[in-house]
Amino acid sequence: MRTHARVVIIGGGVVGCSIAYHLTAMGWREIVVLERGDLAGGSTWHSAGLVGQLRSTINLTRIMMDSVALYARLEGETGVDPGWMPVGSLRLASEERMSELRRQAVAARGYGLSMELLSPREAVALFPVMADDEIVGAAYLPTDGRVDPNGLTQALAAGARARGAEIIRQARVLKIAVSAGRVHGVETDQGAIRTEVVVNAAGMWAREIGRMAGVLVPVVPMEHQFLVTKPIAGVSRDLPTLRDPDRLVYFREEVGGLVAGGYEPDPAAWGLDGIPDDFTHRLLPPNWDRFEQLGRLAISRVPALRDAGIVRLINGPEAFTPDGGFLLGEAPEVRGFYVAAGFNAHGIAAAGGVGKVLAEWIVEGEPHLDVWRMDIRRFGRHYRSPRYALAKTIEAYARHYEIHYPFQESDAGRRLRLSPAYPRTVALGAVMGEKGGWERPNWYASNEGAAEIEHEPRGWMRRFWSPAIGAEHRATREAAGLFDFTSFSKMEVTGPGALRVLQYITANDLDKPVGTITYTSMLNAKGGIECDLTVSRLAAERFLIITGAAFGTHDMAWIRRHLPADGSVHLRDLTGALACVGLWGPRAREILRQVSDDDVSNDAFPFLTAREITVGQVAVTALRVTYVGELGWELYAPIEMGAGVWDALWEAGRPLGLVPIGYRAVDTLRLEKGYRYWSADITPETTPFEAGLGFAVKLQKGDFLGREALLRQRQEGVRQRLCCLVLDDPNAVAAMDEPVCDGDRVVGLVTSAAYGYAVHRSVAYAYLPVTVANPGTPLTVIVDAERIPASVVREPLFDPRHERVRA
Ligand SMILES: Cc1cc2nc3c(=O)[nH]c(=O)nc-3n(C[C@H](O)[C@H](O)[C@H](O)COP(=O)(O)OP(=O)(O)OC[C@H]3O[C@@H](n4cnc5c(N)ncnc54)[C@H](O)[C@@H]3O)c2cc1C
């Protein structure tokens, strides 16, 4: 075995082979794939092989579309037949599901996929052995299909080998060498290989492989079953695949019979104490009792199953994740250690596109798509608890085929991270949501009925909504709101090299006097926005960085990867150490004055400055910033004194109209003020110039990461701009990804949207080509499959001169 490689890929399943295929296609050599058994011997060989493209987000859909394009050309390219059959797919819908399908058909159009909506009779014509009970329609995607998982793995491996990749079977990785936060090699039962890049594509073993490197990979092996029948009259080879989500089952043809599998509501995890050493090309014993419920549902859709002879019940384990999304990218803990695992029974469909994404990530430093929802850095340290990860994973599996409504919350693993204000907010009637493991008020039931709210959203946006959101929004604009913001991710960068490194990784200028707060992005080499945060210079060599609750692990990893190795800069996570209470609204200063002896006047404490003050008995770090567009402060206290800050403000503020505010109102407030949200309005795919954040870029400050790309873009001009749209119908509120159309042409997708309770408008943001980005341009937004006239407007809609935040 060679002793040095440019990249070592652990796992010769469909995903590992696809990564090798794409790395070699990008011109990289000395690629080694290590497989402990034979190729495809993990989850791949027993897969049902369905390949569906339309997914919940555009970039996941693009990945699947890349797979389909690759599978169609693989045989011509490699000489190995992957068994690709573009037979099309059907998805059935009952009444409620039909509105989901209508939305998906519109989304598919936005994504460039042709999806047809069929009547029950048309669906039966395509899949003659099914009954049409309780369906009101179906979606048909003619370019979907199925593939032979073994053939596909062999074809990808052949392509990789033809370009020099070495695929070594019966080679088990035993250890991974890591020092100073970097990977340096792997040790196998056949010898050691030095390398600077390791890819963990070990499927359900990925957690174990991660542990060898000190990396958290929260995959949970789960049993997944499907039945294979003998030939059934009326089943032909070109039968489309069929998904019946309301009955939790899927079907495809197999040698004249059917494969019928599904997602039961009470799934079973497996191998939690370790996967047996000899588990390769093996299955689990069939669990007929557990399959029975799916079997009954499958028969009710395809009655011929009742009398069909059974070939066997396949029970195969597969890697699932706590939120049903993939786990991709460089691990936050170890540089050079990449992960591609957790495919939740979609790894065959995803492998082609995922291989491309990973290869780009390794070769170019970042993928061409924003893959945040698949990024391993979305999982924080609290997922180190196997029990927590398991509870979340079981829920995600069981809900796989449920309709996913906007703002729907997860119920599993709740009450994990509690802020000191938590008991107070519960007592005030908080309706809780969860972010990054934190319990956070979405709204307060006690605020329902507190104000006359003229708005009520239609359709899906009505499901998880309350008039309290509007009342809280108004109270913040008219008096003051109290916010529990402890879930913010907080970190500190200190040391003699702190300013130098921060200047290099941020786009704004941080070389400002102590006590200054700067809003800034951190960019990748292409100028895309990797992080969006505020940086407060608390001392010459001490900076406090605040970012969203869900982004802490991600942003810390981004900063850490740029720190010098000489020890001149330290990065510390303060999230669990500090409580944060927010106070905003026109009466915020009046309230703060009652509980603080410090001068909080505008002269003494202007906008975008940080000071040490006291609130009641507690010494706090007060930041005069806002994400809601009002006068006010974020107040940071040691966690054990956070409740004291909340109590002092609450008691002083009550007589002045202070109201507790939840996160849903934060979203409506920030949106009418035009504040961007990373992962939706701004992403690694979009630059500050496109996003309207040019004011926070200082090209003259000297070299910084992404500057070259921005200089180029400034010269060439932007092709798209993030625009604010107002919908004619105020009760039609978009969520995310709804198409924006110019006539019949889809020109953009909604990035985020809400009703603005102070501007009385339904507001949506979208990136639009500059040709249709001017204020006044009439467009339409398709909300709940309904075309709603809209127009581009000048932004922000609320307080465009920023007088309130500077008051
Ligand atoms: C019953 C069932 C039905 C499915 N149906 C579908 C479907 O219809 N469509 C779809 O898209 N997906 C489906 N899937 C999911 C799909 O099979 C998987 O997502 C996919 O195969 C995962 O591929 P992988 O390469 O990540 O993992 P694997 O195929 O598990 O490969 C990982 C490899 O890593 C190797 N490995 C582990 N540890 C080591 C070590 N220490 N050293 C060296 N090598 C090691 C293993 O031997 C294994 O071969 C199904 C899964 C199951 C179980």
The ligand as an SDF file (V2000), in Angstrom:
LIG
                    3D

 53 58  0  0  0  0  0  0  0  0999 V2000
  -33.2500   -0.5370    3.0490 C   0  0  0  0  0  0  0  0  0  0  0  0
  -32.6640    0.6830    2.4370 C   0  0  0  0  0  0  0  0  0  0  0  0
  -33.2620    1.2770    1.3220 C   0  0  0  0  0  0  0  0  0  0  0  0
  -32.7260    2.4220    0.7530 C   0  0  0  0  0  0  0  0  0  0  0  0
  -33.3070    2.9690   -0.3460 N   0  0  0  0  0  0  0  0  0  0  0  0
  -32.7790    4.0760   -0.9130 C   0  0  0  0  0  0  0  0  0  0  0  0
  -33.3400    4.6430   -2.0940 C   0  0  0  0  0  0  0  0  0  0  0  0
  -34.3420    4.1630   -2.6020 O   0  0  0  0  0  0  0  0  0  0  0  0
  -32.7640    5.7480   -2.6230 N   0  0  0  0  0  0  0  0  0  0  0  0
  -31.6580    6.3110   -2.0640 C   0  0  0  0  0  0  0  0  0  0  0  0
  -31.1900    7.3280   -2.5700 O   0  0  0  0  0  0  0  0  0  0  0  0
  -31.0990    5.7950   -0.9540 N   0  0  0  0  0  0  0  0  0  0  0  0
  -31.6180    4.6860   -0.3770 C   0  0  0  0  0  0  0  0  0  0  0  0
  -31.0360    4.1440    0.7380 N   0  0  0  0  0  0  0  0  0  0  0  0
  -29.8960    4.8230    1.3260 C   0  0  0  0  0  0  0  0  0  0  0  0
  -28.5840    4.5130    0.6410 C   0  0  0  0  0  0  0  0  0  0  0  0
  -28.4220    3.1450    0.4990 O   0  0  0  0  0  0  0  0  0  0  0  0
  -27.4550    5.1060    1.4750 C   0  0  0  0  0  0  0  0  0  0  0  0
  -27.7340    6.4550    1.8020 O   0  0  0  0  0  0  0  0  0  0  0  0
  -26.1370    5.0830    0.7470 C   0  0  0  0  0  0  0  0  0  0  0  0
  -25.8670    3.8050    0.2910 O   0  0  0  0  0  0  0  0  0  0  0  0
  -25.0260    5.5680    1.6580 C   0  0  0  0  0  0  0  0  0  0  0  0
  -23.8320    5.4130    0.9990 O   0  0  0  0  0  0  0  0  0  0  0  0
  -22.4680    5.6820    1.7510 P   0  0  0  0  0  0  0  0  0  0  0  0
  -21.4020    5.5280    0.7540 O   0  0  0  0  0  0  0  0  0  0  0  0
  -22.5530    6.9560    2.5030 O   0  0  0  0  0  0  0  0  0  0  0  0
  -22.4090    4.5680    2.8900 O   0  0  0  0  0  0  0  0  0  0  0  0
  -22.0740    3.0140    2.8060 P   0  0  0  0  0  0  0  0  0  0  0  0
  -22.5730    2.3800    1.5830 O   0  0  0  0  0  0  0  0  0  0  0  0
  -22.5120    2.4210    4.0990 O   0  0  0  0  0  0  0  0  0  0  0  0
  -20.4980    3.0060    2.7290 O   0  0  0  0  0  0  0  0  0  0  0  0
  -19.6690    3.2420    3.8220 C   0  0  0  0  0  0  0  0  0  0  0  0
  -18.4960    2.3060    3.7080 C   0  0  0  0  0  0  0  0  0  0  0  0
  -17.5180    2.6320    4.6960 O   0  0  0  0  0  0  0  0  0  0  0  0
  -16.8450    1.4520    4.9980 C   0  0  0  0  0  0  0  0  0  0  0  0
  -16.1390    1.5950    6.2710 N   0  0  0  0  0  0  0  0  0  0  0  0
  -16.6660    1.7580    7.4950 C   0  0  0  0  0  0  0  0  0  0  0  0
  -15.7100    1.7990    8.4180 N   0  0  0  0  0  0  0  0  0  0  0  0
  -14.5370    1.6560    7.7860 C   0  0  0  0  0  0  0  0  0  0  0  0
  -13.1900    1.6030    8.2110 C   0  0  0  0  0  0  0  0  0  0  0  0
  -12.8590    1.7040    9.4960 N   0  0  0  0  0  0  0  0  0  0  0  0
  -12.2260    1.4750    7.2820 N   0  0  0  0  0  0  0  0  0  0  0  0
  -12.5300    1.3690    5.9730 C   0  0  0  0  0  0  0  0  0  0  0  0
  -13.8030    1.3800    5.5060 N   0  0  0  0  0  0  0  0  0  0  0  0
  -14.7860    1.5260    6.4060 C   0  0  0  0  0  0  0  0  0  0  0  0
  -17.9590    0.4170    5.0810 C   0  0  0  0  0  0  0  0  0  0  0  0
  -17.4860   -0.8880    4.9330 O   0  0  0  0  0  0  0  0  0  0  0  0
  -18.8740    0.8610    3.9490 C   0  0  0  0  0  0  0  0  0  0  0  0
  -18.6840    0.1320    2.7680 O   0  0  0  0  0  0  0  0  0  0  0  0
  -31.5660    3.0030    1.3270 C   0  0  0  0  0  0  0  0  0  0  0  0
  -30.9790    2.4280    2.4490 C   0  0  0  0  0  0  0  0  0  0  0  0
  -31.5120    1.2840    3.0010 C   0  0  0  0  0  0  0  0  0  0  0  0
  -30.8750    0.7050    4.2110 C   0  0  0  0  0  0  0  0  0  0  0  0
  1  2  1  0
  2  3  1  0
  2 52  2  0
  3  4  2  0
  4  5  1  0
  4 50  1  0
  5  6  2  0
  6  7  1  0
  6 13  1  0
  7  8  2  0
  7  9  1  0
  9 10  1  0
 10 11  2  0
 10 12  1  0
 12 13  2  0
 13 14  1  0
 14 15  1  0
 14 50  1  0
 15 16  1  0
 16 17  1  0
 16 18  1  0
 18 19  1  0
 18 20  1  0
 20 21  1  0
 20 22  1  0
 22 23  1  0
 23 24  1  0
 24 25  2  0
 24 26  1  0
 24 27  1  0
 27 28  1  0
 28 29  2  0
 28 30  1  0
 28 31  1  0
 31 32  1  0
 32 33  1  0
 33 34  1  0
 33 48  1  0
 34 35  1  0
 35 36  1  0
 35 46  1  0
 36 37  1  0
 36 45  1  0
 37 38  2  0
 38 39  1  0
 39 40  1  0
 39 45  2  0
 40 41  1  0
 40 42  2  0
 42 43  1  0
 43 44  2  0
 44 45  1  0
 46 47  1  0
 46 48  1  0
 48 49  1  0
 50 51  2  0
 51 52  1  0
 52 53  1  0
M  END
$$$$
